[in-house]
């Protein structure tokens, strides 16, 4: 019978701290405490009958897979085998079966709660100088992830309809809310790529309850709709978004606040199918919004004019330049997604079931947040902003130091952690806001034939000696 996980929590959390250079006395160490982890396990009612692959050990191994260039199960088990040998523990099997079963037993909610907890705690403890005019700015952006072509994955996350059966891969849509100040993921939603209520706006509405009054949400033109802005205003949240391409703009109308800056009134459209009548009636009949226009003179930039829409209507407190500069910072959301999909290799996941895909996804989110915590510690100790530090540089430094940190004596951890932070802080991102490059590649890659029929059918043709 399964026994509730008790005891040894502190030791297991300490192993997690060591993995991400969390030494005693460092700032932001309390973003993930033993007590909070134990509370997460209690809320999720985590049980285990395995003394080796405990839930926290599985979490740590999932995180190691997320940041390791080789994310295979064999590599993860081999790493644990080496650690136990150095620490003098009994030998375990090098086979991956037991770890695979333990991963399936781990509830999805554990990784989700830990991810949100780390992101929110880091933002709560961040210095006020990291905020935008004393406000928490949250960037919302979406992307897609691919996964193995299994029947279970195809059922829950079908491949795009234009791809032929047997030739495509299941595709899921991911919507994430990032903190502009710390770069962490505060929450995320996952859904099928296509179908009713699967778009980025629908996923974002499912995350509204995690936002806080006084937040400022920055998004691209896809989120710039009357209902999205009205629903956020009901929650006490301001927005800065690029004007949707289908909404006309005329700076000769409205209340003029300055050059290319005016107040306009949006009237409430008809009730959409996804919105219930009661909520529709509670929304205001009109919204007074501010529109500002920014010209982009830099050569090489595709966009020459940007119109931003905002609920921050006071031109004295929030100047036109403030709003346009804040909207430009929305690009950090794109860079954060790039860090996840390319640097952490989240673009193509390996889970063969939807549940395992979601666990891998949230393991990447948690690993990303813990790396961001290391970057925040380095930034605070060296008097820079977290966004000025390279994410990939931080990851490379951690990968170089972590094997030594995991086996180091406890009294050596604080010094090692400070050395890591010093090295991380030296990897700065170049300040090149107006850099531009041709959208093309110089290096030629080998061209391989594309699979135009299902693999099983192609193998039959090869067996028969048909090679075309």
Secondary structure, 3 states (H helix, E strand, C coil): CCEECCCCHHHHHHHHHHHCCCCCCCCCHHHCCHHHHHHHHHHCCCEECCCCCCHHHHHHHHHHHHHCCCCCHHHHHHHHHHHHHHHCCCCCCCCCHHHHHHHHHCCHHHHHHHHHHHHHHHHHHCCHHHCECCECEEEEEEEEEECCCCHHHHHHCCCCCCCCCCCCCCEEEEEEEEECCCCCEEEEEEEECCCCCCCHHHHHHCCHHHCCCCCEEEECHHHCCHHHHHHHHHCCCEEEEECCCCCCCCCCCCEEEECCEEEEEEECCCCCCCCCHHHHHHCCCEEEEEEEEEECCCCCCCCCEEEEEECCCCCCCCCHHHHHHHHHCCHHHHHHHHHHHHHCCCCECCCCCHHHHHHHHHHHHHHHHHHHHHHHHHHHHCCCCHHHECHHHHHHHHHHHHHHHHHCCHHHHHHHHHHHHHHHHCCECCCCCCCCCCCCCCCCCCCCCCCCCCHHHHHHHHHCCCCC
